[in-house]
Amino acid sequence: MRPLRRLLPGLLVAVLVLGGSATAIAGDGPRPRPGAAGIGDPYFPQDGNGGIDVRRYDVDVAYDFARGRLSGTTTLRLRATHDLSRFNLDLLLPVQAVRVDGRRADWTRPDRHELRIRPAEPVPAGEVVTVVVRYAGRPGRIGWEGERNWLADRREVVAMNQPHMAPWWFPANDHPRDKALVDVSVTVPADQQVVGNGRLVSRRVHGALATTRWRADEPMAPYLAFFAAGRFQVEQGTDDGLPWYVAVSRRIPEPARSRAMDLMRRTPEVVRWAERLLGPYPFSTTGGLTTSLDPGFALENQTRPTYPVLGGDGALAILVHEVAHQWFGDSVAVRGWRDIWVNEGAATFLEARYAEAHGGPPAQRWMERTHAALSGQESFWQVPLDDPGPGRIFSAPVYLRGGMAFQALRQRIGEDDFATLLRTWLGAREGGHGSGAQLEELAAEVSGERLDGFFDAWLRAPRPPARTAANGFA
C-alpha cells in the first residue's frame, strides 16, 4: 500500500498406514486441544488463528446499498494442524449459524473479533473439514482497534484496506502467513457491476438482482481479497499472453475519468517492465480499478490493485508501486507485520528504478538526494525499520528509508548480485512469505560479503547512515 497523504514526494498418518482408526488414537495419543486465538504476530495478537490452515474460501455475499447491509455465507476448507477440540476465525459481523462437515457446530463470540467454533466431534490433525458460516450486518458501522475499514456510499462500495479488511465481510484466518484460494460471488442490483480478484467467471441476472463470480487461480493473503460494486467503465484484453482487466468508476467526472483509464491501461506495460527485473509475473491475470470513493491510499489487491483518483506526475509512480507489490507483498508476503519494510521498501525503490529506466534521474542520485534532504529530520531516522511498531508500519520511513536501503544495497553489492538477490528471493519464496532477517541473510549469501554493518546503518541505527562506500554511497 502507498498512503498518499503520509508519503514524502503426524500421528494420524501413522495410524492410517498401520490400518488403525482415529478412535484408537483418541484414547492413546494427545488429547484434542483448542486452536489459539491468534497466529502469533505480536503486532496484532488476535490476527489469524492457531491450529488451522485454510485451503480455500468460497465467499457468497449480497450487499444492500440503501441499508449498508451485507449478508453472506462463506464456506472454508481448512486443515487441522493438531488435534482440535475447537478453533477460531476472525469476523466482525454478527453470526447466524455455523456448520462443520454438514453438522451443526456450537459457536461463541469471546469478543467482537473472534468467532470460536466447537465442532460436534474433535478434528484430528491433518484432517480437512468444510466449515460454513452464515452471517449478516452493517460493516460500515463496525470499528475495531481504531480501524473503520468499510469504504462505501449509497452507490459504490470497495472492500479494500491493509493490514485488515477480511473480517468486515468474510470469516478468515486473517494473517498473510496463511494464504488460500479465494472464490467470491457478490449479489447487488442488476444495474451495478462487480469487480474482484482473478478472473471473471460468470454474471447471472435474477430479477432485479445480479450475482457476479470472481475466482483467483493462486492463493492469497485474506486482506488482499476484495470486491468493488458500482457502475464502472471496463476494458480488457491480453498482453503477451497475460489477460488484463481494468475498471474506472463512471462517477468520476471527465476529464479525470479518461485520465484514470489511460493510467489503468498502462498496467500490462509496467508488468512487462517489472518482469525483466524480477522474473515472471507470479499470477495468471493483471489489472486495476480506480474508485470514485476516497480511501486516501492505493492498495495492491492481488491481480487487481485499487486506486483513488490520481493526478499529476506522481500517478504513474503509484501504479508502478502497486504493480511491484504483486511480487513483493502478494506473491511473497510478510512473515510478520514487522517485516513490512521489505515490501514497501522494494516497491518504493522500484518507483525510482522505473524512473531511471525511462529518462528520469538514476536511482542512486534519488537515494543520495533523498538522504541529504532528510538527514536533519531526527524523528525520521528514529523509526527502526525492522521493528517499527504496529502504529508505524505505514509511516514514511518504512517507505523512503526502506526504498533508499534497497538502492544502497544495489550500489554496495553490485548490479549482478543485486539482480540475483531479487530473483532468488522472489523465485524461492513464490506463493509464500519471508522476513526481513531472512532477506539480510540471503543478501550476505548471494554477495559473499559481511553486511551486518550495512543493515545496521540502514535499518536500525537512529541516525542517517554515514555517506560511505560501505553504506552504498558512490
KASULRA-V897113 format. One record per backbone hydrogen bond with DSSP energy under -0.5 kcal/mol. NH is the residue of the N-H (numbers start at 1). CO is the residue of the C=O. If there is no record, write none. Layout:
NH/CO ; NH/CO
//
This chain:
2/298 ; 4/2 ; 4/296 ; 5/296 ; 6/3 ; 7/3 ; 14/10 ; 15/11 ; 16/12 ; 17/13 ; 18/14 ; 19/16 ; 20/15 ; 25/21 ; 26/22 ; 27/23 ; 28/24 ; 29/25 ; 33/83 ; 35/86 ; 39/47 ; 42/40 ; 44/41 ; 47/44 ; 50/36 ; 53/79 ; 55/77 ; 56/77 ; 57/181 ; 58/75 ; 59/57 ; 59/183 ; 60/58 ; 60/73 ; 61/59 ; 61/185 ; 62/71 ; 63/187 ; 64/69 ; 65/63 ; 68/64 ; 69/64 ; 70/137 ; 71/62 ; 72/135 ; 73/60 ; 74/133 ; 75/58 ; 76/74 ; 76/131 ; 77/56 ; 78/76 ; 78/129 ; 79/53 ; 80/127 ; 81/51 ; 82/51 ; 84/123 ; 85/33 ; 87/117 ; 89/115 ; 90/172 ; 91/89 ; 91/113 ; 92/167 ; 93/167 ; 94/136 ; 96/134 ; 97/134 ; 99/132 ; 100/103 ; 101/130 ; 103/100 ; 105/98 ; 106/118 ; 108/116 ; 111/114 ; 115/89 ; 116/108 ; 116/114 ; 117/87 ; 117/115 ; 118/106 ; 119/117 ; 123/84 ; 124/122 ; 126/80 ; 127/124 ; 129/78 ; 129/127 ; 131/76 ; 131/129 ; 132/99 ; 133/74 ; 134/97 ; 135/72 ; 136/94 ; 137/70 ; 139/137 ; 140/68 ; 141/138 ; 142/139 ; 144/147 ; 147/144 ; 151/158 ; 152/150 ; 153/156 ; 157/229 ; 158/151 ; 159/227 ; 160/158 ; 168/165 ; 169/166 ; 170/166 ; 172/90 ; 174/172 ; 175/173 ; 178/175 ; 179/177 ; 180/220 ; 181/55 ; 183/57 ; 184/214 ; 185/59 ; 186/212 ; 187/61 ; 188/186 ; 188/210 ; 190/208 ; 192/189 ; 193/230 ; 195/228 ; 197/226 ; 199/215 ; 201/199 ; 201/213 ; 202/213 ; 204/211 ; 205/203 ; 206/209 ; 209/206 ; 210/188 ; 211/204 ; 212/186 ; 212/210 ; 213/202 ; 214/184 ; 215/199 ; 216/182 ; 220/180 ; 224/221 ; 225/222 ; 228/195 ; 229/157 ; 230/193 ; 232/230 ; 233/248 ; 234/232 ; 235/246 ; 237/244 ; 239/242 ; 240/238 ; 242/239 ; 243/241 ; 243/284 ; 244/237 ; 245/286 ; 246/235 ; 247/288 ; 248/233 ; 249/290 ; 250/231 ; 252/249 ; 253/251 ; 256/253 ; 257/253 ; 259/255 ; 260/256 ; 261/257 ; 262/258 ; 263/259 ; 264/260 ; 265/261 ; 266/262 ; 266/263 ; 267/264 ; 270/266 ; 271/267 ; 272/268 ; 273/269 ; 274/270 ; 275/271 ; 276/272 ; 276/273 ; 277/273 ; 277/274 ; 278/274 ; 279/275 ; 286/243 ; 288/245 ; 289/305 ; 290/247 ; 291/289 ; 291/307 ; 295/293 ; 298/2 ; 299/306 ; 301/299 ; 304/301 ; 305/287 ; 306/299 ; 307/289 ; 315/312 ; 317/313 ; 318/314 ; 319/315 ; 320/316 ; 321/317 ; 322/318 ; 323/319 ; 324/320 ; 325/321 ; 326/323 ; 327/324 ; 328/324 ; 329/327 ; 329/332 ; 330/325 ; 331/326 ; 332/327 ; 333/331 ; 333/432 ; 335/434 ; 339/336 ; 340/337 ; 341/338 ; 342/339 ; 343/339 ; 344/340 ; 345/341 ; 346/342 ; 347/343 ; 348/344 ; 349/345 ; 350/346 ; 351/347 ; 352/348 ; 353/349 ; 354/350 ; 355/351 ; 356/352 ; 357/353 ; 358/354 ; 358/355 ; 359/356 ; 360/355 ; 366/362 ; 367/363 ; 368/364 ; 369/365 ; 370/366 ; 371/367 ; 372/368 ; 373/369 ; 374/370 ; 375/371 ; 375/372 ; 377/374 ; 378/376 ; 380/377 ; 381/377 ; 381/378 ; 382/378 ; 382/379 ; 383/380 ; 384/382 ; 385/383 ; 385/459 ; 386/459 ; 387/384 ; 388/385 ; 392/389 ; 393/390 ; 395/392 ; 398/395 ; 399/395 ; 399/396 ; 400/396 ; 401/397 ; 402/397 ; 403/399 ; 404/400 ; 405/401 ; 406/402 ; 407/403 ; 408/404 ; 409/405 ; 410/406 ; 411/407 ; 412/408 ; 413/409 ; 414/410 ; 418/414 ; 419/415 ; 420/416 ; 421/417 ; 422/418 ; 423/419 ; 424/420 ; 425/421 ; 426/422 ; 427/423 ; 428/424 ; 429/425 ; 430/427 ; 431/331 ; 432/429 ; 434/333 ; 439/435 ; 440/436 ; 441/437 ; 442/438 ; 443/439 ; 444/440 ; 445/441 ; 446/442 ; 447/443 ; 448/444 ; 449/444 ; 451/449 ; 455/451 ; 456/452 ; 457/453 ; 458/454 ; 459/455 ; 460/455 ; 460/456 ; 461/456 ; 463/461 ; 468/466 ; 471/468 ; 472/469 ; 473/468
//
